[in-house]
Amino acid sequence: MEGIGSGEVLLTSVFVAFEGAYAYSAMLPSIMTINTFVDSPDKIRAIREGELLATVFAGLFAITVGYVTKSWLPIWLTALLSGFMVAVYEWALRRSPAWVQWGR
């Protein structure tokens, strides 16, 4: 079996990281929706549960591809992008009606 070159590992790693980011949009509402309709502490909790599930999904996908490619790069890039995605959703939560009303 032929090994994968470094260019293919980089390209695959970038693909995996961005594909992991799509897990957030699949499991969570848009920023506009959060800013408009997240109006209770229960909804904040639901958003955070979605963040957790999307992060686990993206992480497992990255670990699988990292194992196949024998590289840490997909895992590192996915971790960076997942951190960015969680920060974006947390920023949106802090602008939501629930946060403004209850300060949590």
C-alpha positions in Angstrom: 0.0 0.0 0.0 1.3 3.4 -0.9 1.7 6.0 1.8 0.2 9.5 1.8 2.4 12.4 1.0 2.6 15.5 3.2 0.5 17.6 0.7 -2.3 15.1 0.9 -2.1 15.1 4.7 -2.3 18.9 4.8 -5.2 19.0 2.4 -7.0 16.2 4.2 -6.4 17.9 7.6 -7.8 21.2 6.4 -10.9 19.4 5.0 -11.4 17.5 8.2 -11.2 20.7 10.3 -13.7 22.5 8.1 -16.0 19.5 7.9 -15.9 19.4 11.7 -17.1 23.1 11.7 -20.2 22.0 9.8 -21.1 19.8 12.8 -21.8 23.1 14.7 -24.2 24.4 12.0 -25.9 21.0 11.9 -26.4 20.8 15.7 -26.9 24.5 16.6 -29.0 27.4 15.3 -27.5 30.4 13.6 -26.1 33.4 15.4 -29.2 35.5 14.3 -31.5 32.8 15.7 -29.6 32.8 19.0 -29.7 36.6 19.2 -33.4 36.6 18.6 -35.0 33.5 20.2 -32.7 32.3 23.0 -34.7 33.8 25.8 -34.4 31.5 28.8 -31.7 29.7 30.8 -33.0 26.4 29.4 -32.3 27.5 25.9 -28.8 28.6 26.9 -28.2 25.1 28.3 -29.5 23.5 25.1 -27.1 25.6 23.0 -24.2 24.5 25.3 -25.3 20.8 24.9 -25.2 21.4 21.2 -21.7 22.8 21.5 -20.6 19.8 23.4 -22.1 17.3 20.9 -20.6 19.1 17.9 -17.2 19.3 19.5 -17.3 15.5 20.4 -18.4 14.7 16.8 -15.7 16.9 15.2 -13.1 15.5 17.6 -13.9 11.8 16.9 -13.8 12.5 13.2 -10.4 14.2 13.5 -9.0 11.4 15.6 -10.2 8.8 13.1 -8.6 10.6 10.2 -5.5 11.3 12.3 -5.2 7.6 12.9 -5.6 6.7 9.2 -3.1 9.4 8.0 -0.8 8.7 11.0 -0.7 12.5 11.6 -1.6 14.8 14.5 -2.4 17.6 12.0 -6.1 16.9 11.6 -6.5 16.7 15.3 -4.7 20.0 15.9 -6.5 21.9 13.2 -9.9 20.6 14.3 -9.2 21.5 17.9 -8.3 25.1 16.8 -11.4 25.5 14.6 -13.6 23.9 17.2 -12.3 26.4 19.8 -13.1 29.2 17.4 -16.6 27.8 16.8 -17.4 27.5 20.5 -16.1 31.1 21.0 -18.5 32.4 18.3 -21.5 30.6 19.8 -20.6 31.8 23.3 -20.3 35.4 21.9 -23.8 35.0 20.4 -25.2 33.7 23.7 -23.9 36.8 25.5 -25.9 38.9 23.1 -29.1 36.8 23.5 -32.2 38.0 25.3 -31.7 35.4 28.0 -28.2 36.6 28.8 -29.3 40.3 28.8 -32.3 39.5 31.0 -30.7 37.0 33.5 -27.0 37.8 33.1 -25.9 34.2 32.8 
